[in-house]
Amino acid sequence: MKDEGHGRERLARGCFVGFGVAAVIVGLTAAGLMEPAELITYDWRTRLGVREQPPEESDVVLVMVDEESLDWVLEEFGYGWPWPREIWGVMLEYFEDAGARAVGFDILFPDFSPYGVSDDAYFAEAATGYGRTVHAAFYGRGAAESMPSGAPAPSVVTENDLGLSYDRVQLPNQDLLSSAATFGNVHIQSDPDDVFRRAPLVSRFDERAVPTFALAMYAVGQTGGPATRVGSEDDGETGIGAADGDGAEAGAPLEVARENRSLRIGDRSVRVDDEGRSVIRFS
């Protein structure tokens, strides 16, 4: 009987300690104090669980503006930053000649060029001639509370409520806006430790789907340049125009649908979390 009573006492102590630890963890989690530790262990678990894989072949090419580029343009042409928009127009013409299916500029151009009206006009004319230019837009800040007239029609459409919406946006200036095939959202919210681990692929603004910058590039590469623009008679019925891309009907925006923990984008599927965000893969 003595051993039996001692066993019950140890069991009671164990349960008391277990419930106490659980209560502390629940309290710390509710107060947000466990999140830093969770993020650190998430990174550790990710590194441990992901197998090393050889780099995949890709048709995506990144053209980076680095310190060497800035120094070269300053030395050769006498231009500091920001560069004249004409330079971007010349680059766009080069990419078109090289056969690029879409070209995106991950740079915000909200103001008119300090080099004059003709500078914006050159860039806009090159973008209009190419027809598959994607510009960056920053949703969540800026003066525009609705999509202005002349903006390209949506490049993606969805009937799902993906949970994230914006009430304002910072867009390219009117000349560049009217020459773009579409634009993509470059606003991604970091985790509390300032690390970017996940990104929403689609959100909403002014009752239209808003693709992230990468998805906007993919959409234009698949289906081409703009078919309609905000304010046109066909506004909202069609999106980006005819091209020889696969996985999407020419002249129509890409369809995006939420299916459990995946987003179906055209004929592809991307895993997402409960908030519709994809995990960013750094390699």
Secondary structure, DSSP 8 states (H G I E B T S, - for coil): -HHHHHHHHHHHHHHHHHHHHHHHHHHHHHTT-SHHHHHHHHHHHHHHHS--------S-------HHHHHHHHHHH---SS--HHHHHHHHHHHHHTT-S-EEE-S---S--TT-HHHHHHHHHHHHHH--EEEEEEEEEEEESS--TT-B--SEE-SS--S-EES-EE---HHHHTT-SEEEE------TTS---EEESEEEETTEEEEBHHHHHHHHHHH-SBS-BTTSTTBTTB-B---S-SSS-TTS-EEEEEETTEEEETTEEEE--TTSEEE----
